[in-house]
Amino acid sequence: MTKRWLRPVGAFVLGATALGMAGAGNGGAWAQTSQATAAATAPATTPAFAQASTWRYRVSTAYFASSIARAQMQFQPTAAQGYSASLTVSVAGQNLLQMQTTGKRTGAGQAAQLVPANFAERVMGGRKEVRQEKGEAFFPEKKLRFKLPAVATDSVSIHYQLQQWLASGALPAKAGSYRDVWLMRPEGIFHWRYAVQGMETLDIEGLGKVPALRILPQPLGKGTAKSELWFAPSLGWAPVRIKMQLLDQTWVEMNWLSAK
């Protein structure tokens, strides 16, 4: 049984982690500069990132039926303007991939930002991490430090950051808008552009027809990872579908199941 599952599990996990990877092996990535077309205006007073949430998804792949594969994303505000968040992907009740992050919540309204301090990824038991400290990315495994061009996000925090940008208008919900971010992972720091493609109507099991804004992550540098995101205004701009390409060119989809 274990051998039969090894190849699909490996392909699935690599595809899931690919969402946070861009420019791997590109030495010039460390020196790129960050830009954004949706610059923040004067901060609003409405609290951001103030509510705990749990999003659950059905996971469909060429290897596993959606009846046995699940994903869950959780966000929890903590004391002193802190937060913790996680993404867990499981098959038949076994956790294959776990991403966890902790950090600070800063600003308000369009200027609200999640600033991760520690991001850890556990893939089938193996654990790697990266930390953000005083403007630097620290990689404990290799004991390396690199100066960050700007405040970085991570593979979990970015979903909540995009939700806040859309809800506040910091990322306009119209085709052509985009935000550029630096994303830190255990493999390094990478430059991504999240480009708005426009509104589409999705057919989601249990929800029916759902209008959702499609966002296409684009690596700013060398990289081949492909993914697509859809955020639904009717669900408070939560990501209702996440689609990622695996190494064998097949796709994995996370489709909205429930929330609390």
C-alpha positions as CSV (number, residue, x, y, z in Angstrom):
1,M,0.0,0.0,0.0
2,T,2.8,2.4,0.9
3,K,4.7,1.9,-2.4
4,R,1.5,2.3,-4.4
5,W,0.9,5.7,-2.8
6,L,4.5,6.9,-2.9
7,R,4.5,8.4,-6.4
8,P,1.1,10.2,-6.2
9,V,1.8,11.5,-2.7
10,G,5.2,12.9,-3.8
11,A,3.8,14.5,-6.9
12,F,0.9,16.0,-4.9
13,V,3.0,17.4,-2.2
14,L,5.5,19.0,-4.6
15,G,2.6,20.5,-6.5
16,A,1.1,22.0,-3.3
17,T,4.4,23.5,-2.2
18,A,4.9,24.9,-5.7
19,L,2.3,27.6,-5.0
20,G,4.9,29.4,-2.9
21,M,7.9,28.9,-5.2
22,A,9.2,31.1,-8.0
23,G,12.6,31.9,-9.4
24,A,14.4,28.8,-7.9
25,G,18.0,28.9,-8.8
26,N,17.9,32.4,-10.1
27,G,20.8,34.2,-8.4
28,G,19.5,37.6,-9.5
29,A,16.3,37.2,-7.5
30,W,17.9,38.5,-4.4
31,A,18.5,41.9,-5.9
32,Q,15.1,42.6,-7.6
33,T,13.0,45.5,-6.5
34,S,9.4,45.5,-5.4
35,Q,6.6,47.4,-7.1
36,A,2.7,47.7,-6.7
37,T,0.1,49.4,-8.9
38,A,-2.4,49.6,-6.0
39,A,-0.6,51.8,-3.6
40,A,-2.3,52.2,-0.2
41,T,-4.1,55.4,0.5
42,A,-4.7,56.9,4.0
43,P,-5.2,54.0,6.5
44,A,-8.7,53.4,7.6
45,T,-9.7,52.7,11.3
46,T,-11.5,49.4,10.6
47,P,-9.6,46.6,12.3
48,A,-8.1,44.1,9.9
49,F,-7.2,40.4,10.4
50,A,-9.3,40.6,13.7
51,Q,-11.4,37.4,13.3
52,A,-10.4,33.8,13.6
53,S,-11.5,31.6,10.6
54,T,-11.3,28.1,9.3
55,W,-11.7,27.3,5.6
56,R,-12.1,23.7,4.5
57,Y,-11.7,22.4,0.9
58,R,-12.2,19.3,-1.2
59,V,-9.0,18.4,-3.0
60,S,-9.2,16.9,-6.4
61,T,-6.2,15.4,-8.3
62,A,-5.5,12.9,-11.0
63,Y,-4.3,10.6,-8.1
64,F,-6.8,11.0,-5.3
65,A,-10.6,11.2,-5.4
66,S,-12.1,14.3,-3.8
67,S,-13.9,12.0,-1.3
68,I,-10.7,11.2,0.5
69,A,-8.5,14.3,0.0
70,R,-9.0,17.5,2.1
71,A,-7.3,20.8,2.9
72,Q,-7.8,23.2,5.7
73,M,-6.6,26.7,6.3
74,Q,-6.9,28.4,9.7
75,F,-6.2,31.9,10.9
76,Q,-6.1,33.0,14.5
77,P,-5.4,36.5,15.9
78,T,-3.2,36.4,19.0
79,A,-2.3,38.8,21.8
80,A,-0.2,41.9,21.1
81,Q,-1.3,42.2,17.5
82,G,0.1,38.8,16.7
83,Y,-1.3,36.0,14.5
84,S,-0.9,32.4,13.6
85,A,-2.1,30.6,10.5
86,S,-1.8,27.2,8.9
87,L,-2.5,25.1,5.8
88,T,-2.9,21.3,6.1
89,V,-3.4,18.9,3.2
90,S,-4.5,15.3,4.1
91,V,-5.4,12.2,2.2
92,A,-7.5,9.5,3.9
93,G,-7.0,11.3,7.2
94,Q,-3.2,11.3,7.0
95,N,-1.5,14.7,6.9
96,L,0.8,15.0,3.9
97,L,1.7,18.6,4.0
98,Q,1.5,21.2,6.9
99,M,2.5,24.8,6.6
100,Q,2.5,27.0,9.8
101,T,3.3,30.6,10.3
102,T,3.3,33.2,13.1
103,G,3.9,36.9,13.0
104,K,2.5,40.4,13.6
105,R,-0.5,42.3,12.3
106,T,0.3,45.9,11.4
107,G,-1.6,48.9,10.0
108,A,-5.3,49.2,9.2
109,G,-7.6,49.4,6.2
110,Q,-5.7,49.4,2.9
111,A,-2.4,49.6,4.8
112,A,-3.1,46.5,6.9
113,Q,-0.4,43.9,6.6
114,L,0.6,40.5,7.9
115,V,4.3,40.3,8.7
116,P,5.3,36.7,9.3
117,A,8.2,36.1,11.7
118,N,8.5,32.3,11.4
119,F,7.3,30.0,8.6
120,A,7.6,26.2,8.9
121,E,6.8,23.5,6.4
122,R,6.4,19.8,7.2
123,V,6.3,17.4,4.2
124,M,5.6,13.8,5.1
125,G,7.5,14.2,8.4
126,G,10.4,16.3,7.3
127,R,10.4,19.9,8.7
128,K,12.1,23.1,7.2
129,E,11.7,26.7,8.2
130,V,12.6,30.3,7.5
131,R,12.4,33.4,9.8
132,Q,12.1,37.1,9.1
133,E,14.2,39.1,11.6
134,K,15.1,42.8,11.4
135,G,14.8,43.1,7.7
136,E,16.6,39.8,7.0
137,A,15.5,36.3,6.0
138,F,17.2,33.7,8.2
139,F,17.5,30.0,7.1
140,P,18.3,27.9,10.3
141,E,19.2,24.7,8.3
142,K,22.0,26.4,6.4
143,K,22.6,29.1,9.0
144,L,22.4,31.8,6.2
145,R,21.0,35.3,6.3
146,F,20.0,37.5,3.4
147,K,18.8,41.1,3.5
148,L,15.2,41.4,2.3
149,P,14.3,44.0,-0.3
150,A,11.0,44.6,1.4
151,V,8.8,43.0,4.1
152,A,8.1,39.4,3.0
153,T,5.1,37.3,3.2
154,D,4.8,33.4,3.0
155,S,2.8,30.6,1.4
156,V,0.0,30.8,4.0
157,S,-0.1,34.5,4.9
158,I,-0.4,35.5,1.3
159,H,-4.0,34.1,1.0
160,Y,-5.2,36.3,4.0
161,Q,-3.2,39.3,2.7
162,L,-4.9,39.0,-0.7
163,Q,-8.3,38.7,1.0
164,Q,-7.6,41.9,3.0
165,W,-6.3,43.8,-0.1
166,L,-9.5,42.9,-2.0
167,A,-11.9,43.7,0.9
168,S,-10.2,47.1,1.5
169,G,-9.7,48.1,-2.1
170,A,-5.9,48.1,-1.9
171,L,-6.1,45.6,-4.7
172,P,-8.9,46.8,-7.1
173,A,-11.1,43.9,-8.2
174,K,-10.6,44.7,-11.9
175,A,-8.6,43.1,-14.7
176,G,-5.1,44.6,-14.9
177,S,-4.6,45.4,-11.2
178,Y,-1.8,43.6,-9.4
179,R,0.3,43.5,-6.3
180,D,4.0,42.4,-6.2
181,V,5.3,40.7,-3.1
182,W,8.4,39.0,-1.8
183,L,7.6,35.6,-0.5
184,M,9.9,33.7,1.8
185,R,10.2,29.9,1.8
186,P,12.7,27.4,3.2
187,E,14.3,27.3,-0.3
188,G,14.9,31.1,-0.5
189,I,13.1,34.4,-1.1
190,F,11.2,34.8,-4.3
191,H,9.4,37.7,-6.1
192,W,5.8,37.2,-7.2
193,R,3.2,39.2,-9.0
194,Y,-0.5,38.6,-8.2
195,A,-2.4,39.8,-11.3
196,V,-6.2,40.2,-11.4
197,Q,-7.7,38.5,-14.5
198,G,-11.3,39.4,-13.9
199,M,-14.6,38.0,-12.5
200,E,-15.7,34.5,-13.5
201,T,-18.6,32.3,-12.4
202,L,-17.6,29.0,-10.8
203,D,-19.7,25.9,-10.2
204,I,-18.9,24.8,-6.6
205,E,-20.4,21.7,-5.2
206,G,-22.7,22.7,-2.3
207,L,-22.7,26.4,-3.3
208,G,-23.8,26.3,-6.9
209,K,-22.9,29.2,-9.2
210,V,-20.4,31.5,-7.4
211,P,-19.0,34.7,-8.9
212,A,-15.3,34.8,-8.1
213,L,-12.3,37.0,-9.0
214,R,-9.5,35.1,-10.7
215,I,-6.0,36.0,-9.7
216,L,-2.9,34.6,-11.5
217,P,0.4,34.4,-9.6
218,Q,3.3,35.2,-11.9
219,P,7.0,34.6,-11.0
220,L,9.1,37.7,-11.4
221,G,12.2,35.9,-12.4
222,K,13.1,32.3,-13.4
223,G,10.5,29.8,-12.4
224,T,7.9,27.4,-13.8
225,A,5.4,26.9,-11.0
226,K,1.9,27.5,-12.1
227,S,-1.2,28.2,-10.0
228,E,-4.5,30.1,-10.1
229,L,-6.6,31.6,-7.3
230,W,-10.3,32.6,-7.2
231,F,-11.7,34.9,-4.4
232,A,-15.4,35.1,-3.8
233,P,-16.9,38.5,-2.7
234,S,-20.0,36.6,-1.4
235,L,-17.7,34.7,1.0
236,G,-15.9,37.9,2.3
237,W,-13.3,37.5,-0.4
238,A,-12.1,34.2,0.8
239,P,-10.3,32.0,-1.7
240,V,-13.0,29.7,-3.0
241,R,-10.8,27.7,-5.4
242,I,-7.0,27.2,-5.5
243,K,-5.5,25.4,-8.5
244,M,-1.9,24.2,-8.8
245,Q,0.0,22.4,-11.5
246,L,2.0,19.3,-10.5
247,L,5.4,18.3,-11.9
248,D,3.8,15.8,-14.3
249,Q,1.7,18.7,-15.8
250,T,-1.6,17.4,-14.1
251,W,-3.5,19.8,-11.9
252,V,-4.7,19.7,-8.3
253,E,-7.7,21.7,-7.2
254,M,-8.8,22.9,-3.8
255,N,-12.5,23.7,-3.9
256,W,-14.5,25.4,-1.1
257,L,-16.3,23.0,1.2
258,S,-17.2,25.0,4.3
259,A,-16.1,27.7,6.8
260,K,-16.5,28.6,10.4
